Amino acid sequence: MAAGITTHVLDVALGQPAAGMQIELFDVATQPPTLLARTRTNRDGRTDSPILPAAQARAGDFELRFWVADYFKTPDVFADVVPVRFTLSDAAQHYHVPLLCSPWSFGTYRGS
């Protein structure tokens, strides 16, 4: 896998990919943070292309924002926008940042 940042979202309440969720990527080294990309997940819960392509990858601090409440559209949803802040220490590596979520919980990890 080429360098850059990719993500995907799984709806663990339904046991399926979270299709149509809005995701934003910010550079948090600037104040205010700079919006680098805005996209939605496809039917497989992934973005159609890397949210930060390899050609634009660089070391630094970034934040993915997952619009969980808009996706679930239920009155008792726990999280609104879930921020995941992380550091790219080596721009030559691939960083995959998945989100597992339900209306009441969420988790992430560095994937492959």
GIDA-V228304 format. One record per residue. N is the residue number from 0. RES is the residue in one small letter. BURIAL is I if it has 16 or more other ideal C-beta (glycine too) atoms within 10 Angstrom, else O. D_LAST is the distance of its C-alpha to the last C-alpha in whole Angstrom. Layout:
n:N res:RES burial:BURIAL d_last:D_LAST
n:N res:RES burial:BURIAL d_last:D_LAST
This chain:
n:0 res:m burial:O d_last:8
n:1 res:a burial:O d_last:11
n:2 res:a burial:I d_last:11
n:3 res:g burial:I d_last:12
n:4 res:i burial:I d_last:11
n:5 res:t burial:I d_last:9
n:6 res:t burial:I d_last:10
n:7 res:h burial:I d_last:11
n:8 res:v burial:I d_last:14
n:9 res:l burial:I d_last:15
n:10 res:d burial:I d_last:19
n:11 res:v burial:I d_last:19
n:12 res:a burial:O d_last:23
n:13 res:l burial:O d_last:23
n:14 res:g burial:O d_last:20
n:15 res:q burial:O d_last:19
n:16 res:p burial:I d_last:17
n:17 res:a burial:I d_last:19
n:18 res:a burial:O d_last:20
n:19 res:g burial:O d_last:22
n:20 res:m burial:I d_last:21
n:21 res:q burial:O d_last:22
n:22 res:i burial:I d_last:19
n:23 res:e burial:I d_last:20
n:24 res:l burial:I d_last:19
n:25 res:f burial:I d_last:21
n:26 res:d burial:O d_last:22
n:27 res:v burial:I d_last:23
n:28 res:a burial:O d_last:25
n:29 res:t burial:O d_last:28
n:30 res:q burial:O d_last:30
n:31 res:p burial:O d_last:30
n:32 res:p burial:I d_last:26
n:33 res:t burial:O d_last:26
n:34 res:l burial:O d_last:24
n:35 res:l burial:O d_last:22
n:36 res:a burial:I d_last:21
n:37 res:r burial:O d_last:22
n:38 res:t burial:O d_last:21
n:39 res:r burial:O d_last:20
n:40 res:t burial:I d_last:18
n:41 res:n burial:O d_last:19
n:42 res:r burial:O d_last:20
n:43 res:d burial:O d_last:16
n:44 res:g burial:I d_last:16
n:45 res:r burial:I d_last:14
n:46 res:t burial:I d_last:15
n:47 res:d burial:O d_last:17
n:48 res:s burial:O d_last:16
n:49 res:p burial:I d_last:13
n:50 res:i burial:I d_last:15
n:51 res:l burial:I d_last:15
n:52 res:p burial:O d_last:16
n:53 res:a burial:O d_last:15
n:54 res:a burial:O d_last:19
n:55 res:q burial:O d_last:19
n:56 res:a burial:I d_last:16
n:57 res:r burial:O d_last:18
n:58 res:a burial:O d_last:18
n:59 res:g burial:O d_last:19
n:60 res:d burial:O d_last:19
n:61 res:f burial:I d_last:18
n:62 res:e burial:O d_last:18
n:63 res:l burial:I d_last:17
n:64 res:r burial:I d_last:20
n:65 res:f burial:I d_last:19
n:66 res:w burial:I d_last:23
n:67 res:v burial:I d_last:23
n:68 res:a burial:I d_last:26
n:69 res:d burial:O d_last:27
n:70 res:y burial:I d_last:25
n:71 res:f burial:I d_last:26
n:72 res:k burial:O d_last:30
n:73 res:t burial:O d_last:31
n:74 res:p burial:O d_last:34
n:75 res:d burial:O d_last:33
n:76 res:v burial:I d_last:29
n:77 res:f burial:O d_last:28
n:78 res:a burial:I d_last:26
n:79 res:d burial:O d_last:27
n:80 res:v burial:O d_last:24
n:81 res:v burial:I d_last:21
n:82 res:p burial:O d_last:20
n:83 res:v burial:I d_last:17
n:84 res:r burial:O d_last:17
n:85 res:f burial:O d_last:15
n:86 res:t burial:O d_last:16
n:87 res:l burial:I d_last:14
n:88 res:s burial:O d_last:16
n:89 res:d burial:O d_last:15
n:90 res:a burial:O d_last:15
n:91 res:a burial:O d_last:14
n:92 res:q burial:O d_last:10
n:93 res:h burial:I d_last:8
n:94 res:y burial:I d_last:7
n:95 res:h burial:I d_last:6
n:96 res:v burial:I d_last:8
n:97 res:p burial:I d_last:9
n:98 res:l burial:I d_last:13
n:99 res:l burial:O d_last:15
n:100 res:c burial:I d_last:19
n:101 res:s burial:I d_last:22
n:102 res:p burial:I d_last:25
n:103 res:w burial:O d_last:26
n:104 res:s burial:O d_last:22
n:105 res:f burial:I d_last:19
n:106 res:g burial:O d_last:16
n:107 res:t burial:I d_last:12
n:108 res:y burial:O d_last:10
n:109 res:r burial:O d_last:7
n:110 res:g burial:O d_last:4
n:111 res:s burial:O d_last:0
